[in-house]
Amino acid sequence: MASIEPGPGHRPEERTTLLQWIEEGGLIHLHAPEGRGKTSLLRETLLRHPGPRLHLALPPLDEADLLAHVEHDAGPVERPERPDLLPLPGLGARWSRLLEGILLRLAAEAEAAPGVLVLDDFDHLLRARRRIAGELAEVLARIERRGLPVRILLATRMAELPEALVGEIRTLALLPLPFRQAGWGHGATDPMDAFRRWAIFGDHPAHLPKRRPSTSLTEAILKRVLLPEGDLFDAPLRRLGATFHAPSRYASILRGVAEEDRDWASLAQAVGVDRGSALAPYIGRLEEEGLLAVRLPMDAPEGARRRRYAPADPFLSFWFGLVLPNRGRLLRESATRVLREQIEPGLQAHFDRWLPEVARRWLAHHADEELAAPARVAGALWGGEGPEFEVAGRLTNGQVCYGIVQEGAGPAGSDLMTRVLHRMERTRFGLGRQARGPLVVLQGEADPTLRREFARVPLARAITPEVLMGTRPPRVG
C-alpha cells in the first residue's frame, strides 16, 4: 500500500494531496478520529474538483435502512444487468448493483476530470454489512478493467482497511490542526496569547470559534467553557459518550494524566487499579481515538517500557484538570467567581505543563526558522542513566539540541543557562558531537545576565513565544 501521514500542515496542503490522488487514480482512504474534520475537508476538496462527484454520508443504521438511505441519497441510478448479479437472498446483489450503477453514472458524466464517489463514515457500512469490502473490491476491479474515469474515496475512523480491499490504496491520516494555526485561530492578539489559547482550547478543529472572537482569554474561557450554554462546557464528556459504550474508565485515565505525564505504574495508581495491565485495552482505545498520547524518550528503542502518557490535546488537560474538579461549583455558584478563585490560580501551572510540548512541536517542524537546519528527530529525554531534558533533538546537519523550559512568566535569569549546561555535561545523548547547542524556552523576558549568557555560549538560542508561535497568524488559503 502507498501511504502518507503528513506532518502538521495547513488543510490546503491536504486538499492538494487529495486532488492530486484523484487525478492519478486508485482507491483513496482518508482516516482520522471522530470530529477531526474529515467531512469538512472532503467537502472543500470536492468543491475544488472540476469533475462529477457524489458525497454519500453513511449514518449508523442497520443494513436494510442504510441501503434505503443510500438509494434515496444517490438519486435515480440505472443498475447494471449481468448474469452474476441475479437476485440472491439478502441485500448483497442490491449493494453491488447500486455501487456499480453510481460509478457508471459518474464515469458517463466525466469529461474534463474523473468522477468521484465519496463514502463518508464507511465504518458504519462495514458494521452493517461485513461482506461489503469484498463486494466493493469486485465492483472497483470491474470498473478499472474497463478503464473508466472514476475514483472511490473512503473516509473512516480506522487506520487500516479490511484485507478484502486489495490493490493500490493511498492513505491520508488527518492530523490535528498545526499548533500555530490553532493558537492564532482561537483569536490570539500576540504570540504569547496564541500559545496560551492553544494550551487552553487545543488543536481540535471542532474547538475553533465559529467566528473570530473579540474577547480576552479569560472571557473566552468563561463564555465557552464555564457557562452551561458554552459550546465547550461539557465537550469532553460528549465526545467520550459518543465514542465509548462505557466511558467512565476512559474519563478516569484522562483525569489521571490531566496535570502531569505519567508512566504505567503511576497512571495505574492514579486511576485506582491494582495492575497496570488492566489499563492496556483502555489506553489502546484512547490512543486510537486520538485522545491519549503515548510517548517514548528519544534514546529508547521502539517497544521500550519507559513510556509516558499524556492527553493528546491540551484542552483535555485543561478541562479534566481545572474544569471538572469545579463542575459542581459551576452549577451552584457564579462562573465568574469560580474562574477567579479556582481556575485562574491554576492557569500558570497548566501553561508550564504544556510549554515543553509546544517547544517539541516547534523543534520538529519549524527548527530551520531559527537554527542552522531542520530537525531530523525531536522529542524529550528521561529515564536511563542521564539527566532529563524536556526538549531535545538532532538536526539534519548533525547538531544536537538540548532544551530547558522556563516555569512562570516573570523575568528569566542566567540560572536557566547554568542548569541546561550542567545537564549537557552529564548526558550521553549526542556525546562526541562537536555541535551541541542549548535551547532556553522562555515565557518571560531574558534579564541582562541571561542575555550575556546567550552571547557567551556557542549555539545557544532563546526560544521565545515569538519564535514558537510566529509573530503573526499563519496564512491559510
C-alpha positions, -999 to +999 in steps of 0.1 A: +000+000+000+012+035-008+007+056+024+013+091+036+009+107+070+017+143+066+033+163+094+014+192+108+004+215+079-024+236+067-055+219+054-049+233+019-019+210+016-041+180+024-067+192-001-040+194-027-028+159-019-064+145-023-069+163-055-036+150-069-045+115-059-079+118-076-062+127-108-037+098-105-063+071-097-065+042-072-086+038-041-082+067-016-085+063+021-089+093+045-089+084+082-090+103+115-107+100+149-142+114+152-146+151+149-112+159+134-127+174+103-128+146+077-162+156+063-152+193+061-120+185+043-139+162+018-165+189+011-138+216+005-119+192-017-149+182-039-158+219-043-125+223-060-128+192-081-140+200-117-154+166-124-187+150-113-189+138-077-212+123-053-206+126-015-227+100+004-230+102+042-234+068+058-253+070+091-252+042+117-283+023+106-290-014+102-283-028+067-318-025+052-323+010+064-288+021+054-293+007+019-326+025+016-309+057+028-281+054+002-305+046-026-325+077-018-295+099-014-278+087-046-309+095-067-320+077-098-293+051-108-295+026-136-284-007-122-263-029-145-278-062-156-254-092-156-257-129-151-237-128-119-260-102-104-291-123-103-314-118-073-300-137-043-311-140-006-301-109+014-290-075+001-256-082-015-267-080-051-285-048-044-254-032-029-232-043-058-256-032-085-262+002-067-225+009-062-216-001-098-245+019-111-233+050-093-198+046-106-210+041-142-232+072-140-202+093-127-180+078-154-205+088-181-207+123-168-169+127-166-154+150-192-125+172-181-118+153-148-127+119-133-159+113-114-155+108-076-177+087-052-171+095-016-183+070+010-182+090+042-181+071+076-175+039+057-171+022+091-208+022+095-213+004+062-187-022+072-205-028+105-239-031+088-226-055+061-194-074+067-190-085+031-192-051+017-154-047+014-151-077-009-181-066-029-168-031-033-134-045-044-151-066-071-171-036-083-139-015-084-120-042-103-147-043-130-146-005-133-108-005-136-107-032-162-129-011-184-106+019-178-135+042-167-125+076-153-140+072-118-125+072-083-136+060-049-127+078-017-134+062+017-135+082+049-132+062+081-121+063+118-098+033+113-062+034+101-064+001+082-090-010+057-101-047+055-078-071+037-105-077+010-098-042-003-066-050-021-045-032-047-032+004-048-046+022-018-034+057-009-039+066+027-041+101+042-041+104+080-058+137+091-038+150+120-048+177+145-045+213+134-010+227+135-003+244+168+003+278+153-029+277+132-049+266+162-034+291+186-039+321+164-072+307+152-087+309+187-085+347+184-050+355+197-037+390+196+000+383+201+024+353+202+021+347+240-017+349+237-015+324+208+004+299+230-019+303+259-051+299+238-036+268+222-028+255+257-064+261+268-086+253+237-062+229+220-059+219+183-091+200+177-107+216+146-141+215+162-129+238+190-121+267+168-147+295+173-173+298+147-165+335+142-134+354+152-137+363+189-131+398+202-128+387+239-099+383+262-086+348+270-104+348+304-136+360+289-134+332+262-128+306+289-159+319+308-182+321+278-171+289+260-162+265+288-175+276+322-211+287+314-236+258+307-246+274+273-209+275+262-201+253+232-172+236+251-190+233+286-191+195+285-174+188+252-150+161+265-179+142+282-200+144+250-171+131+229-164+102+253-201+093+254-203+093+216-172+072+212-173+047+240-201+025+253-190+028+289-168+060+291-161+061+329-128+043+329-116+063+299-126+095+317-106+084+348-075+078+327-077+113+311-083+127+346-052+109+358-029+124+332-045+159+332-019+176+354+013+156+345+026+130+322+026+096+339+043+063+334+024+030+336+027+024+373+018+060+384-011+060+360-025+028+374-022+043+409-039+075+398-068+055+383-070+032+413-063-002+397-040-029+412-025-040+379-014-017+352-021-043+326-058-038+333-055-004+316-040-017+284-072-020+263-084+014+275-051+031+268-051+015+233-086+027+225-078+063+238-047+064+216-066+050+186-093+077+190-067+105+192-073+113+229-042+100+246-006+104+235+019+076+243+055+090+243+089+074+244+122+092+251+144+098+221+171+074+231+146+045+238+140+017+212+105+011+199+086-010+225+106+001+254+089+003+288+099+039+295+066+052+282+047+082+294+011+090+288-005+124+284-036+139+268-032+143+231-049+177+232-042+203+258-079+212+261-084+177+276-057+185+302-073+219+310-108+205+312-101+174+333-075+192+354-092+225+362-128+224+350-141+190+360-130+193+397-151+226+399-180+213+379-203+212+410-194+248+419-201+259+384-236+246+387-242+263+421-222+295+420-213+323+398-190+311+370-171+344+372-163+337+408-152+301+401-130+314+373-114+340+396-110+317+427-104+282+413-094+283+376-072+313+372-048+304+401-040+271+383-035+285+348+002+293+351+010+257+362-011+245+332+009+267+308+041+255+324+030+219+317+023+225+280+051+248+271+076+218+266+051+202+242+047+232+220+085+236+221+089+200+209+065+206+181+083+238+171+116+219+170+101+191+149+085+214+123+100+249+124+136+245+137+151+258+105+135+292+111+159+298+140+185+271+139+211+260+112+190+232+098+156+214+101+152+187+128+158+151+119+141+140+151+127+159+181+113+148+214+125+146+251+148+126+272+140+109+305+149+078+324+180+058+319+213+070+334+214+106+323+195+138+332+161+147+318+156+172+290+120+184+284+131+192+248+158+176+227+165+170+191+190+162+163+192+184+133+198+173+097+233+188+098+242+167+128+238+193+155+223+181+188+199+204+208+192+203+245+163+223+258+152+237+292+119+253+298+112+283+320+085+279+346+064+310+353+062+341+331+085+365+350+120+377+340+143+348+332+178+347+347+211+331+339+203+302+362+184+286+333+216+285+312+236+272+341+211+243+346+210+233+310+248+234+306+252+213+337+228+187+323+246+187+290+278+178+307+262+147+323+242+133+294+254+107+270+229+116+243+248+132+215+282+126+232+311+132+209+293+157+187+311+190+183+279+209+176+259+207+208+236+237+214+214+246+244+179+259+239+162+280+266+124+282+261+111+314+276+077+327+287+091+359+301+119+384+291+155+374+294+172+396+320+207+411+313+225+382+329+208+357+307+213+378+276+251+378+283+250+340+286+234+338+251+262+359+237+289+338+255+277+302+248+282+290+213+250+278+195+228+288+225+194+301+214+165+318+232+132+303+221+106+330+228+069+329+222+075+349+190+098+321+178+074+294+188+041+308+175+053+332+149+048+369+150+015+368+131-012+343+122-001+317+095-016+321+061-043+296+055-057+295+020 
